[in-house]
Amino acid sequence: MSDEHLIRIPESSRVFDRRKVLAVLLSFLAMSLMAVSSVNVALPAIEDGLGAGGGDLQWVLSGYALVFGITLVPAGRTGDAVGRGAFFVLGVVVFMLASVACGLAPNPMVLNIARLAQGVGAGMVNPQITGMIQQYFTGPARGTAFGWFGLVISASVAVGPLVTGSMIAAFGPDVGWRASFLVNMPIGLIGLLLALRWFPFSQERRLWNRRHTGMPKVDLDPVGSLLLMATVLSLMLPFMVHDRPWILGLLLLAPVLLYLWVRWERSYLDAGRAPMVDLRLFSFRSFSNQVRIAAVVFLAQPAVFVLLALYIQNGLGGTALQSALVGLSGAVGSGLVSVWAGQHALSHGRRVLPWSMMLMVFGALGLVLGAALVENLGIGFGWLAVPIFFNGIGMGSFIAASQTLAMDDVPAEHGGTAGGVKMTAERIGTAIGIAVVTGVFFLALNRWGWARAFEAGFGLIALIGLIAWVLVMLDRRQHR
């Protein structure tokens, strides 16, 4: 084993292998993201098995994503303050117990409460992943780690529906959807034991002692946390709950809450306290630009697999498993480039990003063409895997390069908070994007049918990709 993967803890003879730490971190990243994408396939089985109504199913989808989004930044700040490894372990325990509760749920209400708890666990875990990569990896090694990070994100979104679809096909609808939740327990236990064995908890304790010696208490800025959580809630909820028109009023409240939060954080810092988010993070141009770019990209990309599943399963009569297999080509494309893009992000990242955007636009336009060929020439929908493959190359290289560039100048002690901010921007983008893109899709469906609706949805996705390309080019010019 090369010494470059080993880190010696100061004032200690203990050595830990950061590759092992990364493996544990990424395994839970995959679990938390698969919990988002895989449940789409399970909804019909949940509806039949529990007698769930439309509102129940909506919360199965949105409850997890909503709580996940509002938890990220406070969890990142808490991990930075009290120790990322310990908080990561606590989040994993919450996630596993909630997964068991989901799998054993006797009715829709219990399932939705358990999904909310599962989202809390995922929100606690994810900022610690970026924070620990930022803490234990530097230079090209950090880029490689974020390359694997990007690969896991892209692959999880594509593989999640395949795993759940396979379980439903193998065990039957009722047992299959329950098994898709229960499988998190044995996998999580193995990862948890490895975390307890491999994580450098003694270093965290030493950092804690150095930071907090003589301090009366740890300052977690609860008012700032509540204000930001309310802001994120007011931005995300109107796009996730569609049967309550009054909720749209929250969009008017969001700018007010955001203003109050910024004022509070600035005054908190001026008073000599430690704000939840040190707004000076946004003075790092690379970080603020990449947060902005990622938010726009995530307006479009999560909707890709939603539209693909709707079109193949409902429009063309395919199965959930067939839909997942078509989407799997995106994971293959991502796997080919993500690690390479991370390794070269610091030296060539701003040359990689424009090509990433163009590949995603090319993939979206290829799907528009593919739908026309399916409709007019009668070719099999399996050919849609080709443009999805190019989309995966673009998304995989984007995530790896963007994440590395975003965190390049961020101090290690703020790694979890910064990671939480970027992920929150992505979650908000996802909520808004899925609502808008699927809204356009269903509007076109009512007028022109499945093929035209598919083309309209992916036309909008291509347009958003072009906007992201413009932001990438502006960032590149500023960097020059």
DOKE-890709 format. One record per residue: y, z, x of N, C-alpha, C in turn; residue number from 1; chain. Coordinates in steps of 0.05 Angstrom, whole numbers, m for minus. Example, Ala and Ser with C-alpha at 12.3 -4.5 7.8 and 13.67 -1.06 7.14 Angstrom:
2
n.Y,n.Z,n.X,ca.Y,ca.Z,ca.X,c.Y,c.Z,c.X,k,c
m114,156,264,m90,156,246,m66,156,264,1,A
m45,142,257,m21,143,273,1,157,258,2,A
REM end
This chain:
480
n.Y,n.Z,n.X,ca.Y,ca.Z,ca.X,c.Y,c.Z,c.X,k,c
m24,0,17,0,0,0,25,0,18,1,A
44,m18,13,68,m20,29,86,4,24,2,A
98,14,47,116,37,45,140,33,27,3,A
148,7,23,172,2,7,169,10,m22,4,A
144,15,m31,140,24,m58,139,54,m60,5,A
141,68,m37,138,97,m37,166,110,m33,6,A
171,131,m47,196,145,m44,190,175,m38,7,A
202,185,m16,198,213,m9,220,229,m22,8,A
213,250,m36,232,267,m49,245,285,m28,9,A
271,286,m27,284,303,m7,275,332,m9,10,A
273,345,15,265,373,17,238,378,5,11,A
221,358,5,195,361,m6,176,342,9,12,A
151,349,10,131,332,23,118,314,3,13,A
125,316,m22,112,300,m42,123,271,m42,14,A
106,252,m44,114,224,m45,104,213,m72,15,A
121,196,m84,113,183,m109,116,153,m106,16,A
99,139,m121,98,109,m120,114,99,m144,17,A
136,86,m138,153,77,m160,140,54,m176,18,A
120,40,m165,106,20,m180,91,33,m203,19,A
79,56,m198,64,70,m218,83,80,m240,20,A
106,90,m232,126,99,m251,134,76,m269,21,A
139,53,m257,147,29,m272,126,21,m292,22,A
100,22,m284,79,15,m302,78,32,m327,23,A
82,58,m323,83,76,m346,107,70,m364,24,A
130,66,m352,154,61,m367,151,36,m384,25,A
140,15,m372,138,m11,m386,117,m11,m408,26,A
96,6,m404,76,8,m425,87,19,m451,27,A
105,38,m448,117,50,m472,140,32,m483,28,A
153,17,m465,172,m3,m475,157,m23,m493,29,A
134,m32,m485,118,m51,m501,110,m39,m527,30,A
101,m15,m528,93,m2,m553,116,0,m572,31,A
140,8,m562,162,12,m580,172,m14,m592,32,A
171,m36,m576,181,m61,m586,160,m75,m604,33,A
135,m71,m598,114,m83,m615,115,m69,m643,34,A
124,m44,m644,127,m31,m670,148,m44,m687,35,A
167,m59,m675,187,m74,m690,175,m100,m701,36,A
163,m115,m683,155,m143,m691,128,m144,m706,37,A
110,m125,m700,83,m128,m711,82,m121,m741,38,A
101,m104,m750,99,m95,m778,104,m117,m798,39,A
118,m139,m789,123,m161,m807,96,m173,m818,40,A
76,m174,m800,50,m185,m808,36,m166,m827,41,A
41,m140,m825,26,m120,m840,38,m116,m868,42,A
61,m126,m874,75,m120,m899,58,m126,m924,43,A
45,m150,m926,29,m155,m950,6,m135,m953,44,A
m7,m127,m931,m29,m108,m932,m18,m81,m940,45,A
5,m73,m931,17,m47,m938,24,m47,m968,46,A
35,m70,m977,42,m72,m1005,17,m68,m1023,47,A
m5,m81,m1016,m29,m78,m1032,m42,m51,m1029,48,A
m43,m41,m1004,m58,m16,m999,m44,9,m1010,49,A
m17,9,m1009,m3,33,m1018,12,29,m1045,50,A
11,4,m1056,26,m2,m1080,55,0,m1075,51,A
64,m9,m1052,93,m7,m1044,109,m28,m1058,52,A
133,m21,m1066,151,m40,m1078,169,m54,m1058,53,A
186,m71,m1067,204,m86,m1049,222,m68,m1033,54,A
233,m47,m1046,251,m28,m1032,236,m13,m1011,55,A
211,m5,m1017,195,10,m997,190,m8,m973,56,A
183,m33,m977,177,m51,m955,202,m56,m938,57,A
225,m58,m952,250,m62,m937,255,m39,m918,58,A
249,m14,m926,253,8,m909,232,11,m887,59,A
208,1,m892,188,m1,m871,198,m18,m848,60,A
212,m40,m855,223,m57,m835,249,m45,m823,61,A
267,m37,m840,294,m31,m829,297,m2,m820,62,A
282,16,m832,285,45,m825,280,50,m795,63,A
259,38,m784,253,41,m756,275,30,m739,64,A
283,5,m744,304,m8,m728,330,7,m730,65,A
337,17,m753,362,31,m757,363,57,m741,66,A
343,74,m743,343,99,m729,340,94,m699,67,A
324,74,m691,322,66,m663,350,60,m652,68,A
366,44,m667,392,36,m658,412,59,m655,69,A
412,78,m674,432,99,m673,425,121,m653,70,A
400,122,m644,390,142,m626,395,135,m597,71,A
397,110,m590,396,101,m562,417,114,m544,72,A
442,112,m551,463,122,m533,462,152,m530,73,A
461,168,m552,458,197,m548,433,204,m532,74,A
411,190,m536,387,196,m520,391,189,m491,75,A
405,167,m485,410,160,m458,427,180,m444,76,A
448,190,m458,466,210,m447,450,236,m442,77,A
433,244,m461,418,269,m458,399,267,m434,78,A
385,244,m431,367,240,m408,382,241,m382,79,A
406,229,m381,422,230,m356,429,259,m349,80,A
433,276,m370,442,303,m365,420,323,m359,81,A
397,321,m374,376,341,m372,352,332,m356,82,A
350,307,m350,326,297,m336,312,275,m351,83,A
311,251,m340,300,228,m355,270,230,m359,84,A
256,239,m339,227,241,m342,218,260,m363,85,A
230,283,m364,223,303,m384,230,293,m412,86,A
254,281,m415,262,271,m442,245,248,m450,87,A
237,231,m431,218,209,m437,192,220,m448,88,A
181,240,m436,156,251,m445,159,262,m473,89,A
181,276,m479,186,287,m506,187,264,m526,90,A
201,242,m519,203,219,m537,176,206,m543,91,A
159,205,m522,133,193,m525,116,210,m545,92,A
118,237,m542,103,254,m560,112,250,m589,93,A
138,248,m594,149,243,m621,138,216,m631,94,A
139,196,m614,130,169,m623,101,169,m630,95,A
84,182,m614,55,182,m619,48,197,m645,96,A
60,220,m649,54,236,m673,64,221,m698,97,A
87,208,m696,97,192,m718,79,168,m724,98,A
68,156,m703,49,133,m707,24,142,m722,99,A
14,165,m715,m9,176,m730,m2,181,m759,100,A
22,192,m764,30,197,m791,33,170,m807,101,A
42,149,m793,44,123,m806,16,113,m814,102,A
m3,115,m795,m30,105,m800,m45,120,m822,103,A
m38,146,m826,m52,162,m846,m36,165,m872,104,A
m13,151,m874,5,155,m897,m10,150,m923,105,A
m8,169,m942,m21,165,m968,m4,150,m989,106,A
22,148,m983,40,134,m1002,64,123,m987,107,A
80,106,m1000,103,93,m986,123,113,m975,108,A
128,135,m990,149,154,m981,141,166,m954,109,A
116,175,m951,107,187,m926,109,166,m903,110,A
101,141,m910,102,120,m890,130,116,m880,111,A
150,115,m898,177,110,m890,189,134,m874,112,A
182,158,m882,191,181,m866,180,180,m838,113,A
154,173,m836,141,171,m810,153,149,m793,114,A
160,127,m806,173,105,m792,200,113,m780,115,A
215,129,m796,240,140,m785,236,157,m761,116,A
216,174,m762,209,191,m739,200,174,m715,117,A
185,153,m721,176,135,m700,200,122,m686,118,A
220,114,m702,245,103,m691,260,122,m673,119,A
260,148,m681,272,169,m664,258,170,m637,120,A
232,171,m637,217,172,m612,222,148,m595,121,A
223,124,m607,229,99,m591,257,100,m580,122,A
276,110,m596,304,112,m586,307,132,m564,123,A
290,153,m564,291,173,m542,280,161,m516,124,A
259,144,m518,245,134,m495,260,112,m481,125,A
271,93,m496,280,68,m484,303,71,m464,126,A
323,87,m469,345,89,m449,335,102,m422,127,A
314,118,m424,304,131,m399,291,109,m382,128,A
281,88,m394,268,67,m378,289,53,m361,129,A
311,44,m372,332,32,m356,344,52,m336,130,A
347,77,m345,358,97,m327,341,103,m303,131,A
314,104,m307,296,110,m284,293,85,m266,132,A
294,61,m277,294,38,m260,320,38,m243,133,A
342,44,m255,368,46,m241,367,67,m219,134,A
353,89,m225,352,112,m206,334,107,m182,135,A
311,95,m187,290,94,m166,287,67,m153,136,A
302,46,m163,300,20,m151,328,11,m143,137,A
330,m3,m120,356,m14,m111,352,m42,m102,138,A
375,m57,m101,374,m84,m90,354,m103,m103,139,A
341,m119,m87,321,m138,m99,298,m125,m113,140,A
291,m101,m105,269,m87,m119,277,m80,m147,141,A
303,m73,m151,312,m67,m178,311,m93,m195,142,A
319,m116,m183,317,m141,m197,289,m147,m205,143,A
270,m143,m187,242,m147,m194,233,m129,m217,144,A
241,m104,m216,234,m85,m238,245,m94,m264,145,A
271,m103,m264,282,m113,m289,270,m140,m297,146,A
259,m155,m278,244,m179,m285,219,m172,m302,147,A
205,m152,m293,182,m142,m309,191,m131,m336,148,A
214,m118,m335,226,m108,m360,231,m130,m380,149,A
243,m152,m370,248,m175,m387,222,m188,m398,150,A
202,m189,m380,176,m201,m388,164,m184,m411,151,A
165,m158,m408,152,m141,m429,167,m144,m455,152,A
194,m145,m454,209,m149,m479,201,m174,m493,153,A
201,m197,m479,195,m222,m491,166,m223,m501,154,A
148,m213,m484,119,m214,m492,113,m196,m515,155,A
126,m173,m517,120,m154,m538,128,m165,m565,156,A
151,m179,m566,160,m190,m592,140,m211,m602,157,A
128,m227,m583,109,m248,m590,81,m237,m595,158,A
73,m218,m579,45,m208,m580,41,m188,m602,159,A
62,m173,m610,58,m153,m631,46,m164,m657,160,A
57,m186,m668,44,m197,m692,16,m206,m688,161,A
10,m216,m664,m18,m226,m658,m37,m202,m659,162,A
m30,m180,m647,m47,m156,m646,m52,m146,m674,163,A
m31,m143,m690,m34,m133,m717,m49,m152,m734,164,A
m43,m178,m732,m58,m198,m747,m87,m198,m740,165,A
m94,m194,m715,m122,m193,m707,m136,m169,m718,166,A
m122,m146,m719,m134,m122,m731,m139,m125,m760,167,A
m120,m137,m774,m123,m141,m803,m146,m160,m808,168,A
m149,m181,m791,m171,m200,m794,m198,m187,m788,169,A
m198,m169,m769,m224,m157,m760,m233,m134,m779,170,A
m214,m117,m788,m221,m93,m802,m215,m94,m832,171,A
m203,m116,m841,m195,m117,m869,m166,m107,m872,172,A
m153,m114,m894,m124,m108,m897,m117,m79,m896,173,A
m131,m61,m911,m123,m33,m912,m128,m19,m886,174,A
m152,m22,m874,m158,m9,m849,m142,m22,m826,175,A
m138,m49,m828,m125,m63,m806,m96,m54,m802,176,A
m80,m51,m823,m52,m43,m819,m51,m15,m809,177,A
m69,2,m819,m69,30,m809,m77,31,m779,178,A
m96,15,m772,m105,15,m744,m83,6,m725,179,A
m65,m12,m735,m43,m21,m718,m24,1,m711,180,A
m22,22,m727,m7,46,m720,m23,66,m704,181,A
m48,71,m713,m64,91,m700,m71,85,m671,182,A
m72,59,m664,m79,52,m637,m59,62,m617,183,A
m34,69,m626,m14,79,m608,m22,107,m596,184,A
m39,122,m611,m46,149,m602,m63,148,m576,185,A
m86,135,m576,m102,136,m551,m87,122,m528,186,A
m74,100,m533,m59,87,m511,m37,105,m501,187,A
m23,117,m520,m1,135,m513,m10,159,m497,188,A
m33,170,m505,m44,194,m490,m50,187,m461,189,A
m62,164,m457,m68,156,m429,m42,153,m413,190,A
m22,140,m425,4,137,m412,18,163,m407,191,A
15,181,m426,28,207,m424,16,223,m401,192,A
m10,223,m399,m24,237,m377,m15,225,m350,193,A
m13,199,m348,m5,186,m323,25,193,m317,194,A
41,195,m338,69,202,m333,71,231,m322,195,A
55,249,m333,56,276,m323,45,278,m295,196,A
28,260,m287,17,260,m260,36,245,m240,197,A
49,224,m248,62,206,m229,93,210,m229,198,A
105,220,m250,134,222,m250,144,243,m231,199,A
167,239,m218,178,258,m198,194,280,m211,200,A
181,297,m226,196,318,m241,210,337,m222,201,A
198,342,m199,211,361,m180,238,351,m171,202,A
241,324,m167,267,313,m160,287,317,m182,203,A
278,313,m207,296,318,m229,306,346,m230,204,A
288,365,m224,297,393,m224,317,398,m202,205,A
314,386,m179,333,389,m158,360,377,m165,206,A
360,353,m177,385,341,m186,399,359,m207,207,A
383,370,m225,393,388,m245,408,412,m232,208,A
395,424,m212,406,447,m199,432,440,m185,209,A
433,416,m172,457,408,m158,480,402,m177,210,A
474,390,m200,495,382,m218,506,405,m234,211,A
488,425,m241,495,445,m261,498,473,m250,212,A
496,476,m223,500,502,m211,528,513,m217,213,A
529,536,m229,555,548,m235,567,539,m262,214,A
554,520,m275,564,511,m301,553,528,m323,215,A
569,535,m343,559,553,m364,538,540,m382,216,A
540,514,m386,521,500,m403,522,470,m398,217,A
502,456,m408,502,427,m406,520,416,m429,218,A
538,398,m422,557,387,m441,546,360,m451,219,A
537,360,m477,526,335,m488,545,322,m508,220,A
569,332,m510,590,320,m527,579,314,m555,221,A
572,334,m571,560,329,m598,579,314,m617,222,A
605,319,m615,623,305,m633,624,275,m627,223,A
625,269,m601,624,241,m593,598,227,m602,224,A
576,242,m599,550,231,m608,550,225,m637,225,A
560,244,m654,560,239,m683,578,216,m691,226,A
601,215,m678,620,193,m684,608,165,m678,227,A
595,163,m655,583,138,m647,559,131,m665,228,A
543,151,m671,520,146,m689,530,137,m717,229,A
551,149,m727,562,140,m753,573,112,m751,230,A
585,105,m728,596,78,m724,574,57,m725,231,A
552,63,m709,530,44,m708,516,41,m735,232,A
514,64,m749,502,64,m776,518,46,m795,233,A
544,49,m794,561,34,m812,561,4,m806,234,A
555,m3,m781,553,m31,m773,526,m43,m780,235,A
505,m28,m777,478,m39,m781,468,m38,m810,236,A
473,m16,m824,461,m12,m850,469,m34,m870,237,A
494,m43,m871,500,m64,m891,484,m90,m887,238,A
475,m95,m863,460,m119,m858,430,m115,m861,239,A
422,m90,m865,393,m84,m867,384,m77,m895,240,A
403,m68,m911,396,m60,m939,412,m79,m957,241,A
398,m96,m972,411,m117,m987,412,m112,m1017,242,A
400,m91,m1027,400,m86,m1056,420,m65,m1065,243,A
438,m57,m1047,459,m38,m1054,486,m49,m1046,244,A
499,m63,m1064,525,m77,m1057,546,m58,m1046,245,A
546,m33,m1055,566,m14,m1046,565,m8,m1016,246,A
541,m12,m1005,538,m6,m976,555,m25,m959,247,A
562,m48,m970,580,m66,m955,607,m53,m948,248,A
614,m33,m964,639,m19,m958,639,m4,m932,249,A
615,1,m921,613,14,m895,625,m3,m873,250,A
625,m30,m877,636,m47,m857,666,m42,m853,251,A
680,m34,m875,708,m27,m873,712,m1,m858,252,A
692,17,m860,694,42,m846,689,41,m816,253,A
673,21,m808,664,19,m780,687,17,m760,254,A
708,0,m764,729,0,m745,744,27,m742,255,A
747,41,m765,760,67,m764,744,87,m747,256,A
718,87,m752,700,105,m737,700,98,m707,257,A
700,72,m701,700,63,m674,726,72,m660,258,A
748,69,m673,774,78,m662,774,108,m657,259,A
764,124,m676,763,153,m673,745,160,m649,260,A
722,146,m647,704,152,m625,717,147,m598,261,A
730,124,m595,743,117,m570,765,138,m563,262,A
781,145,m583,801,166,m578,789,192,m570,263,A
767,200,m583,754,225,m576,743,224,m548,264,A
730,203,m540,718,202,m514,739,202,m492,265,A
762,189,m496,783,189,m476,796,217,m474,266,A
800,230,m496,812,257,m495,793,277,m483,267,A
767,273,m488,746,291,m477,746,289,m447,268,A
748,264,m437,749,260,m408,774,271,m396,269,A
797,267,m409,823,277,m399,823,307,m398,270,A
807,320,m415,805,350,m416,787,360,m394,271,A
776,343,m378,758,352,m356,729,356,m365,272,A
722,346,m389,695,349,m399,679,323,m393,273,A
653,324,m399,636,301,m394,630,287,m421,274,A
644,265,m427,640,251,m452,612,239,m454,275,A
603,234,m479,577,221,m482,576,195,m468,276,A
596,178,m472,598,153,m457,625,153,m442,277,A
623,152,m415,647,150,m399,656,121,m402,278,A
679,118,m416,688,91,m422,696,75,m397,279,A
698,89,m375,704,74,m350,680,56,m342,280,A
657,60,m355,635,41,m350,643,12,m356,281,A
661,9,m376,669,m18,m384,689,m30,m365,282,A
698,m14,m345,715,m26,m324,698,m42,m304,283,A
672,m38,m305,654,m55,m289,651,m81,m303,284,A
664,m102,m293,665,m128,m308,637,m139,m313,285,A
619,m137,m294,593,m148,m298,578,m134,m321,286,A
581,m107,m323,569,m92,m345,581,m100,m372,287,A
607,m100,m374,619,m106,m400,614,m134,m409,288,A
615,m153,m390,610,m181,m397,581,m185,m406,289,A
562,m173,m392,534,m177,m400,527,m163,m426,290,A
540,m141,m432,536,m128,m458,546,m147,m480,291,A
569,m159,m476,580,m178,m496,561,m202,m499,292,A
552,m214,m477,534,m237,m478,508,m230,m492,293,A
496,m207,m485,471,m199,m497,473,m195,m527,294,A
496,m184,m536,499,m180,m564,499,m207,m579,295,A
512,m227,m568,512,m254,m581,484,m266,m580,296,A
470,m264,m557,443,m276,m555,425,m263,m576,297,A
427,m237,m580,410,m223,m598,418,m228,m628,298,A
441,m240,m632,447,m250,m659,427,m271,m668,299,A
416,m286,m648,400,m309,m655,370,m305,m649,300,A
363,m295,m626,336,m297,m617,316,m281,m633,301,A
321,m256,m642,301,m242,m659,295,m257,m684,302,A
314,m273,m695,309,m288,m719,290,m311,m715,303,A
285,m319,m691,267,m342,m685,240,m336,m697,304,A
229,m313,m692,201,m307,m700,200,m300,m730,305,A
222,m291,m741,223,m286,m770,221,m312,m785,306,A
238,m332,m777,238,m358,m790,211,m372,m785,307,A
200,m370,m762,175,m383,m756,153,m373,m774,308,A
151,m346,m777,131,m334,m794,135,m342,m824,309,A
160,m342,m833,165,m350,m861,157,m379,m866,310,A
163,m397,m847,158,m425,m851,128,m431,m850,311,A
115,m420,m830,86,m426,m827,70,m413,m849,312,A
75,m388,m855,58,m374,m875,65,m381,m904,313,A
91,m381,m910,99,m385,m938,104,m415,m944,314,A
114,m429,m925,121,m457,m930,98,m476,m925,315,A
81,m471,m905,59,m489,m898,32,m478,m904,316,A
30,m453,m914,5,m442,m922,m13,m433,m899,317,A
m1,m428,m875,m16,m418,m853,m21,m388,m855,318,A
m37,m377,m838,m43,m349,m838,m24,m334,m819,319,A
m24,m308,m821,m8,m292,m803,m17,m295,m774,320,A
m43,m297,m770,m54,m300,m744,m46,m327,m732,321,A
m46,m348,m748,m38,m375,m738,m8,m374,m730,322,A
8,m361,m746,36,m359,m740,40,m344,m713,323,A
25,m322,m709,27,m307,m685,18,m323,m661,324,A
m2,m340,m664,m12,m356,m642,9,m377,m633,325,A
23,m388,m653,44,m407,m646,66,m392,m630,326,A
73,m368,m639,94,m353,m626,85,m343,m598,327,A
59,m342,m593,49,m332,m568,58,m350,m544,328,A
63,m375,m550,71,m393,m528,98,m384,m516,329,A
114,m371,m532,139,m360,m522,135,m338,m501,330,A
115,m321,m506,108,m301,m487,97,m313,m461,331,A
82,m335,m463,72,m349,m439,96,m360,m423,332,A
115,m373,m437,138,m383,m423,154,m361,m409,333,A
158,m339,m423,172,m317,m411,157,m306,m387,334,A
131,m304,m389,115,m293,m367,117,m310,m342,335,A
122,m336,m344,124,m353,m321,150,m349,m305,336,A
171,m339,m318,197,m339,m304,210,m312,m302,337,A
202,m292,m318,218,m267,m320,220,m253,m293,338,A
197,m249,m279,197,m235,m254,213,m250,m233,339,A
209,m277,m232,224,m294,m214,254,m291,m219,340,A
263,m292,m244,291,m290,m251,302,m262,m242,341,A
287,m241,m246,296,m215,m237,299,m213,m207,342,A
280,m224,m193,281,m224,m164,305,m238,m152,343,A
314,m259,m166,336,m276,m156,362,m271,m171,344,A
362,m250,m188,386,m245,m205,411,m239,m188,345,A
408,m222,m167,431,m214,m152,442,m238,m136,346,A
425,m256,m127,435,m278,m110,441,m303,m127,347,A
427,m307,m149,430,m332,m164,432,m328,m194,348,A
436,m302,m202,435,m296,m231,455,m312,m248,349,A
479,m316,m237,499,m329,m253,495,m360,m253,350,A
476,m369,m237,468,m397,m240,443,m399,m258,351,A
428,m377,m260,405,m377,m278,413,m376,m307,352,A
433,m360,m313,441,m354,m341,449,m379,m357,353,A
465,m397,m346,471,m421,m362,447,m438,m369,354,A
428,m440,m350,404,m455,m356,387,m440,m376,355,A
387,m414,m376,373,m398,m396,383,m404,m424,356,A
410,m405,m426,422,m411,m452,414,m438,m462,357,A
415,m458,m443,409,m485,m451,380,m488,m460,358,A
362,m474,m447,334,m475,m454,330,m463,m482,359,A
344,m442,m489,342,m430,m516,354,m449,m537,360,A
376,m462,m530,387,m482,m548,368,m506,m551,361,A
357,m515,m529,337,m537,m530,313,m530,m547,362,A
304,m505,m544,281,m496,m560,287,m496,m590,363,A
312,m486,m597,320,m486,m625,322,m514,m637,364,A
334,m532,m622,336,m560,m631,309,m573,m632,365,A
291,m566,m613,264,m576,m614,249,m567,m639,366,A
254,m543,m648,241,m534,m673,252,m548,m698,367,A
278,m556,m697,290,m572,m718,275,m599,m720,368,A
272,m611,m696,257,m637,m695,228,m633,m703,369,A
216,m612,m694,188,m607,m701,184,m604,m731,370,A
202,m590,m745,199,m588,m774,202,m615,m787,371,A
219,m632,m777,222,m659,m789,197,m675,m785,372,A
184,m672,m762,159,m687,m756,136,m676,m774,373,A
135,m650,m777,115,m638,m795,119,m648,m823,374,A
143,m650,m832,149,m658,m859,145,m688,m864,375,A
153,m704,m845,154,m733,m850,129,m748,m839,376,A
118,m737,m817,95,m751,m804,69,m736,m808,377,A
70,m712,m819,46,m697,m824,32,m686,m800,378,A
46,m682,m778,33,m671,m754,28,m641,m759,379,A
9,m629,m745,2,m601,m748,24,m583,m738,380,A
28,m560,m752,49,m542,m744,44,m528,m717,381,A
19,m531,m706,14,m521,m680,32,m532,m658,382,A
42,m557,m663,61,m569,m643,87,m554,m641,383,A
93,m537,m660,118,m520,m658,116,m501,m634,384,A
92,m497,m624,89,m480,m600,103,m491,m576,385,A
107,m518,m575,120,m530,m551,149,m521,m549,386,A
166,m525,m570,194,m515,m566,195,m485,m564,387,A
177,m470,m577,176,m441,m574,171,m433,m544,388,A
155,m449,m531,149,m445,m502,175,m446,m486,389,A
191,m467,m491,217,m470,m476,236,m448,m484,390,A
236,m440,m509,252,m417,m518,244,m392,m503,391,A
218,m388,m499,209,m364,m484,218,m365,m455,392,A
217,m388,m442,227,m390,m415,257,m382,m413,393,A
272,m392,m432,301,m385,m433,305,m355,m438,394,A
291,m344,m457,295,m316,m464,286,m298,m442,395,A
263,m304,m430,252,m287,m408,270,m286,m384,396,A
280,m310,m376,298,m311,m353,325,m298,m359,397,A
334,m301,m384,360,m288,m392,358,m258,m390,398,A
338,m246,m403,336,m217,m404,335,m205,m376,399,A
318,m217,m359,314,m207,m332,340,m208,m316,400,A
353,m232,m316,378,m236,m300,401,m219,m312,401,A
404,m220,m338,426,m206,m351,424,m175,m347,402,A
400,m164,m350,397,m136,m347,403,m127,m318,403,A
394,m143,m299,399,m136,m271,429,m138,m265,404,A
442,m159,m274,471,m162,m269,487,m140,m283,405,A
479,m133,m307,493,m112,m322,493,m86,m308,406,A
470,m79,m296,467,m52,m284,474,m51,m255,407,A
482,m74,m243,486,m76,m214,506,m56,m204,408,A
529,m53,m217,550,m35,m208,550,m8,m221,409,A
533,m3,m240,533,22,m255,521,44,m237,410,A
536,67,m234,525,89,m218,499,99,m230,411,A
480,107,m212,454,116,m221,455,138,m241,412,A
474,157,m238,475,180,m256,483,172,m285,413,A
493,148,m289,500,138,m315,480,117,m325,414,A
458,114,m311,439,92,m318,428,93,m346,415,A
421,116,m355,410,119,m382,431,113,m404,416,A
455,124,m400,476,119,m419,483,89,m420,417,A
486,77,m397,493,48,m396,471,31,m409,418,A
446,38,m403,424,24,m415,424,27,m445,419,A
430,51,m455,432,56,m483,454,40,m497,420,A
477,38,m483,499,22,m494,491,m7,m497,421,A
479,m18,m476,471,m46,m477,450,m51,m499,422,A
430,m33,m501,409,m36,m521,421,m33,m549,423,A
441,m15,m552,453,m12,m579,468,m37,m587,424,A
482,m50,m568,495,m75,m574,474,m96,m583,425,A
451,m96,m570,430,m115,m577,418,m109,m605,426,A
415,m83,m611,404,m75,m637,424,m83,m660,427,A
450,m79,m655,470,m87,m675,469,m117,m678,428,A
468,m132,m656,466,m161,m658,442,m170,m673,429,A
419,m156,m668,394,m163,m682,397,m159,m712,430,A
408,m136,m720,411,m131,m749,429,m151,m763,431,A
452,m157,m750,470,m176,m762,458,m204,m762,432,A
446,m212,m739,436,m239,m736,413,m245,m756,433,A
394,m226,m759,372,m231,m777,383,m234,m806,434,A
402,m217,m813,413,m219,m840,427,m246,m845,435,A
443,m254,m825,459,m279,m829,441,m303,m827,436,A
424,m305,m808,407,m328,m804,387,m331,m827,437,A
374,m309,m836,356,m311,m858,371,m317,m884,438,A
396,m307,m886,413,m313,m909,418,m343,m912,439,A
424,m356,m889,428,m385,m889,402,m399,m895,440,A
380,m388,m884,354,m400,m889,347,m400,m919,441,A
350,m377,m932,343,m376,m961,362,m391,m979,442,A
387,m393,m970,407,m409,m985,398,m438,m984,443,A
391,m448,m961,381,m475,m958,355,m480,m972,444,A
338,m459,m972,311,m461,m985,315,m466,m1015,445,A
333,m452,m1027,337,m455,m1056,348,m482,m1063,446,A
361,m495,m1044,373,m522,m1050,355,m545,m1042,447,A
343,m543,m1018,331,m566,m1006,301,m563,m998,448,A
290,m540,m1000,262,m536,m994,257,m525,m966,449,A
232,m522,m959,224,m507,m935,233,m521,m909,450,A
228,m547,m907,234,m561,m882,264,m560,m876,451,A
281,m566,m896,310,m566,m892,320,m537,m886,452,A
308,m517,m899,316,m490,m894,310,m482,m865,453,A
286,m490,m855,278,m485,m828,298,m498,m809,454,A
305,m523,m815,324,m537,m798,352,m524,m798,455,A
361,m515,m822,387,m502,m824,387,m476,m808,456,A
366,m460,m810,365,m435,m796,365,m439,m766,457,A
350,m458,m756,349,m463,m727,374,m478,m717,458,A
386,m493,m735,412,m505,m727,433,m483,m722,459,A
433,m462,m739,451,m440,m734,444,m425,m709,460,A
419,m421,m704,410,m408,m679,419,m424,m654,461,A
417,m451,m656,427,m467,m633,457,m464,m630,462,A
472,m463,m652,501,m459,m650,508,m432,m637,463,A
494,m411,m644,499,m385,m632,493,m386,m602,464,A
471,m401,m595,464,m404,m567,486,m418,m551,465,A
499,m438,m563,522,m451,m550,545,m432,m546,466,A
550,m415,m565,572,m395,m562,565,m376,m538,467,A
540,m368,m537,532,m351,m514,535,m365,m488,468,A
529,m391,m488,532,m407,m463,562,m407,m454,469,A
580,m410,m473,609,m409,m466,616,m382,m454,470,A
606,m360,m465,611,m334,m453,599,m331,m425,471,A
576,m342,m421,563,m342,m395,581,m357,m375,472,A
591,m380,m382,607,m396,m364,634,m382,m358,473,A
645,m368,m378,669,m352,m373,664,m329,m353,474,A
641,m316,m357,634,m295,m338,630,m306,m310,475,A
618,m329,m308,614,m342,m282,641,m348,m269,476,A
660,m358,m285,686,m365,m274,701,m340,m264,477,A
699,m318,m280,712,m293,m272,700,m282,m246,478,A
673,m285,m244,660,m275,m219,669,m291,m195,479,A
673,m317,m198,683,m333,m175,710,m324,m167,480,A
REM end
